Structures are given as structure tokens and as C-alpha cells.
């Protein structure tokens, strides 16, 4: 465990690092996990190619957005790995989703596509709309993601709020929500994740 970790000008508490023998990323040496949200708020300014860290937002009833007069909000709850999980609506059906800033593509679990959206042809299917509060994309490009194998396959359930999500009973497996939002869609936004408020504030990328 390192004695000190600096992210830009921000000193982090002592945190553990997992060492990967064969990491899937070839152009980076260190990845920052969702543990970061335990200590700081995170802003993603895709238009400026910047990630900014802040002390947790503590102004109840006030927006954390400092760069615009108005903003939208998206409530979330922390997933099993600490990642923000929120609701996205695709073609009238609600699914749980999370951010995926490590990948360009937005992905949907194949089994969810088949059982919830009745997709027969995974190679040639197009959705009409995707939305989350004030964020809307028409004809979104969504790649289908292979379902986890065997014992790591979580159970698909419909929550009391109508959204489809996963119940993962195997603590040794890491299950993504049905939908992951990749950078191609996220880059249209400027995001501020206020973890202690369980809220994502956002505006358009150019605002």
C-alpha cells in the first residue's frame, strides 16, 4: 500500500491498489476506481478533456454546478462496487445503468435485450430513443454486451420503480448494471458527481 497518492493537486488517503497480471488497457498504467467517490466529488468536463476533483458538495438545496445558471439532476444509488447506478429509459422501458468512462461504446446486456426488449437479431437492431431526466438521444447507438457466464450470471429482476436490474448473489463476481453509458454519449454532457448527495448534476457539454 503506498503511503501517499496524488491525483493532480489532490492528496488522497492511503488506499489499496489491485495489481493486474494482464490488464485490458494498454495505454494507461493506473486506473482510478469508484473508491474515489468515497472521498471527493468528481467533475467530468469532456469538452475540455478534464477531470476535476472537489471536496464533497455540502450546500443543501443548491446546485453543485458552478459553470452554468441552470442544470439538470439525476439521482443514483451506489452499486456493489461503489459505482453510481441510475435509471435510463430506452424505447419506453426503464433499465438500471452506470457510467463507463473507460470505453467509447454504450452497451446493453444481451440477455436483457432479448428478454426485456424482445430483440431477435442482435446484429441488426436499432433503438429509437434513450433518455434520463433532461438528457435525450434519438436513435442511440448501443452495442450488445455478452452476458456473464455460468455462476456469475446475475438474476434479472424488475424493481418496484419499474426499472430492470440485476441481483448478484455471488460476491466473487462483479456484475455491471444492464446498461453502461460510454464516452460517445457522455461526451455530450458536463457532469458533476456529488456522491454524498447521491446526485449527478449535468449540463450540455458546451454550457
C-alpha positions as CSV (number, residue, x, y, z in Angstrom):
1,X,0.0,0.0,0.0
2,X,1.5,3.4,-1.0
3,X,2.0,6.0,1.7
4,X,0.8,8.9,-0.4
5,X,-1.3,9.2,-3.6
6,X,-1.7,12.4,-5.5
7,X,-4.3,12.9,-8.2
8,X,-3.4,16.2,-9.8
9,X,-3.1,18.6,-6.8
10,X,-5.3,16.5,-4.6
11,X,-3.8,14.3,-1.9
12,X,-5.7,11.1,-1.3
13,X,-5.8,9.0,1.8
14,X,-4.0,5.7,1.9
15,X,-5.8,3.4,-0.5
16,X,-5.1,-0.2,-1.7
17,X,-4.3,-0.9,-5.3
18,X,-5.1,-4.1,-7.2
19,X,-2.3,-5.4,-9.4
20,X,-3.5,-6.9,-12.7
21,X,-1.3,-9.5,-14.4
22,X,-2.9,-8.9,-17.8
23,X,-4.8,-5.6,-17.8
24,X,-7.2,-4.9,-20.7
25,X,-5.9,-1.3,-21.0
26,X,-2.6,-0.9,-23.0
27,X,-2.2,2.8,-22.9
28,X,-2.5,3.5,-19.2
29,X,-0.6,2.4,-16.1
30,X,-3.1,3.1,-13.4
31,X,-6.9,3.2,-13.4
32,X,-8.9,5.1,-10.8
33,X,-11.8,3.1,-9.4
34,X,-15.1,4.1,-7.8
35,X,-13.4,4.2,-4.4
36,X,-12.5,7.7,-5.4
37,X,-16.1,8.7,-4.8
38,X,-15.8,7.9,-1.1
39,X,-13.5,10.9,-0.6
40,X,-14.2,13.6,-3.3
41,X,-16.7,14.8,-5.8
42,X,-15.8,14.3,-9.4
43,X,-16.5,16.6,-12.4
44,X,-16.1,15.3,-16.0
45,X,-15.7,18.1,-18.4
46,X,-15.4,16.2,-21.7
47,X,-15.3,19.3,-23.9
48,X,-12.1,20.4,-22.2
49,X,-10.8,16.9,-21.7
50,X,-10.6,17.5,-17.9
51,X,-11.5,15.6,-14.8
52,X,-11.7,17.8,-11.7
53,X,-11.8,16.8,-8.0
54,X,-13.6,18.7,-5.3
55,X,-14.3,18.5,-1.6
56,X,-17.8,17.0,-1.2
57,X,-20.6,19.4,-2.1
58,X,-22.2,20.5,1.2
59,X,-24.7,23.2,0.2
60,X,-28.1,21.6,0.7
61,X,-30.7,22.7,-1.7
62,X,-28.1,24.4,-4.0
63,X,-26.8,23.0,-7.3
64,X,-23.2,21.9,-7.4
65,X,-22.9,23.3,-11.0
66,X,-20.7,26.4,-10.9
67,X,-20.3,26.9,-14.7
68,X,-23.9,27.5,-15.6
69,X,-27.0,29.1,-14.2
70,X,-29.2,26.1,-14.7
71,X,-28.6,22.3,-14.6
72,X,-30.4,19.0,-14.5
73,X,-30.1,16.4,-11.8
74,X,-30.1,12.6,-11.9
75,X,-30.4,10.6,-8.6
76,X,-28.4,7.5,-8.1
77,X,-27.6,4.8,-5.6
78,X,-24.1,3.2,-5.1
79,X,-23.8,-0.2,-6.8
80,X,-22.0,-3.1,-5.2
81,X,-18.6,-1.7,-6.4
82,X,-19.4,1.8,-5.4
83,X,-20.3,3.0,-8.9
84,X,-23.3,5.3,-9.4
85,X,-26.4,3.3,-10.6
86,X,-29.3,5.3,-12.0
87,X,-32.3,4.8,-14.3
88,X,-32.3,5.3,-18.1
89,X,-35.3,4.8,-20.3
90,X,-34.9,3.1,-23.7
91,X,-37.8,2.9,-26.0
92,X,-40.3,3.3,-23.1
93,X,-38.6,0.7,-20.8
94,X,-36.6,1.5,-17.7
95,X,-33.2,-0.1,-17.0
96,X,-30.5,0.5,-14.4
97,X,-27.3,2.0,-15.8
98,X,-23.9,3.3,-14.8
99,X,-21.2,5.4,-16.3
100,X,-18.3,3.8,-18.3
101,X,-15.6,6.5,-18.9
102,X,-13.1,3.7,-19.9
103,X,-15.0,2.8,-23.1
104,X,-16.4,4.7,-26.0
105,X,-19.4,2.4,-26.6
106,X,-22.7,2.4,-24.7
107,X,-23.6,-1.3,-24.0
108,X,-26.6,-3.3,-23.1
109,X,-26.6,-6.8,-21.7
110,X,-27.6,-9.3,-24.4
111,X,-30.0,-11.3,-22.2
112,X,-31.7,-8.0,-21.2
113,X,-32.0,-7.1,-24.9
114,X,-33.7,-10.4,-25.6
115,X,-36.0,-10.7,-22.6
116,X,-37.0,-7.1,-22.0
117,X,-36.7,-5.5,-25.4
118,X,-37.6,-8.7,-27.4
119,X,-34.6,-8.3,-29.7
120,X,-34.3,-11.2,-32.1
121,X,-31.5,-10.1,-34.3
122,X,-28.6,-8.7,-32.2
123,X,-26.6,-7.9,-35.3
124,X,-29.2,-5.6,-36.9
125,X,-31.3,-4.0,-34.2
126,X,-31.8,-0.2,-33.7
127,X,-33.3,1.6,-30.7
128,X,-35.4,4.7,-31.2
129,X,-34.7,6.8,-28.1
130,X,-32.7,6.8,-24.8
131,X,-33.3,9.3,-22.0
132,X,-32.5,10.2,-18.4
133,X,-34.3,13.2,-17.0
134,X,-33.4,16.1,-19.3
135,X,-30.9,14.1,-21.4
136,X,-32.3,12.5,-24.5
137,X,-30.7,10.8,-27.5
138,X,-32.6,9.8,-30.6
139,X,-31.6,6.6,-32.5
140,X,-28.8,5.8,-30.0
141,X,-26.0,3.5,-31.0
142,X,-26.0,0.8,-28.4
143,X,-23.7,-2.3,-28.6
144,X,-24.9,-5.6,-27.1
145,X,-22.7,-7.0,-24.3
146,X,-22.3,-10.7,-23.8
147,X,-23.9,-11.9,-20.6
148,X,-21.6,-13.1,-17.8
149,X,-21.1,-16.9,-17.9
150,X,-22.2,-19.6,-15.5
151,X,-22.2,-18.9,-11.8
152,X,-21.5,-15.2,-12.4
153,X,-24.8,-14.7,-14.3
154,X,-26.9,-12.4,-12.0
155,X,-30.7,-12.7,-11.8
156,X,-32.7,-10.2,-13.8
157,X,-35.5,-8.5,-11.7
158,X,-37.9,-5.6,-12.2
159,X,-37.7,-3.2,-9.2
160,X,-40.7,-1.6,-7.6
161,X,-39.9,1.6,-9.6
162,X,-40.4,-0.4,-12.8
163,X,-36.7,-0.5,-13.8
164,X,-34.9,-3.7,-14.7
165,X,-31.8,-4.5,-12.8
166,X,-29.7,-7.4,-11.6
167,X,-29.5,-9.2,-8.3
168,X,-26.0,-10.6,-7.9
169,X,-25.9,-13.3,-5.2
170,X,-22.3,-14.3,-5.9
171,X,-20.0,-11.9,-4.0
172,X,-17.0,-13.2,-6.0
173,X,-18.5,-11.8,-9.3
174,X,-18.7,-8.2,-10.4
175,X,-21.9,-7.6,-12.2
176,X,-22.5,-4.4,-14.3
177,X,-26.0,-3.0,-14.5
178,X,-27.9,-3.8,-17.7
179,X,-26.8,-0.6,-19.4
180,X,-23.4,1.1,-19.4
181,X,-23.1,4.7,-20.8
182,X,-19.9,5.1,-22.8
183,X,-18.0,8.2,-23.7
184,X,-19.6,8.7,-27.1
185,X,-22.8,9.6,-25.3
186,X,-21.3,11.0,-22.1
187,X,-19.2,13.5,-24.1
188,X,-22.4,15.4,-24.9
189,X,-22.6,16.3,-21.2
190,X,-20.6,18.0,-18.5
191,X,-21.1,16.0,-15.3
192,X,-20.6,16.7,-11.6
193,X,-21.0,13.6,-9.3
194,X,-21.9,14.6,-5.8
195,X,-21.5,11.2,-4.1
196,X,-22.6,12.2,-0.6
197,X,-25.8,13.6,-2.1
198,X,-26.3,10.5,-4.4
199,X,-26.9,13.0,-7.2
200,X,-25.3,13.6,-10.7
201,X,-25.6,17.2,-11.8
202,X,-25.2,17.9,-15.5
203,X,-25.5,20.4,-18.3
204,X,-24.7,20.2,-22.0
205,X,-21.0,19.9,-22.8
206,X,-20.7,23.4,-24.3
207,X,-22.5,25.2,-21.5
